[in-house]
């Protein structure tokens, strides 16, 4: 036999989780949509004007970043010469420039690589520092 208190105690967690899942706000009060816009834009090489490509995407998706802070989180995994493991520095720089041109108050690049934990090494070896 289970007590009423124990029974209702076991219901609290799934009910709270279900209620939070449907809430339009997260714990910090930000509104988020159920869907995200995604766009694939072609680039013939890493010599492309990525700032222009990203600006085109921002216009097409009607993304307004004026006065907002933008965080770019590139993919930095490992460094191996001659391979494409990480987000290319030209893509990151182009995105940062595009967001600034679009009126972002600040653009920050932040990364916490999961494989090679020495972020400074990765930033230097991949060319992102330059």
QUIHUQUI-V978570 format. One record per run of one state. SS is the DSSP state (hx for helix, st for strand, lp for the rest). FROM is the first residue (numbers start at 1). LEN is the number of residues. Records with the same first field share a line. If there is no record, write none. Layout:
SS=FROM-LEN + FROM-LEN
This chain:
lp=1-3 + 23-2 + 26-5 + 32-18 + 62-7 + 73-16 + 102-4 + 110-9 + 127-4
hx=4-19 + 50-12 + 89-13 + 119-8
st=25-1 + 31-1 + 69-4 + 106-4
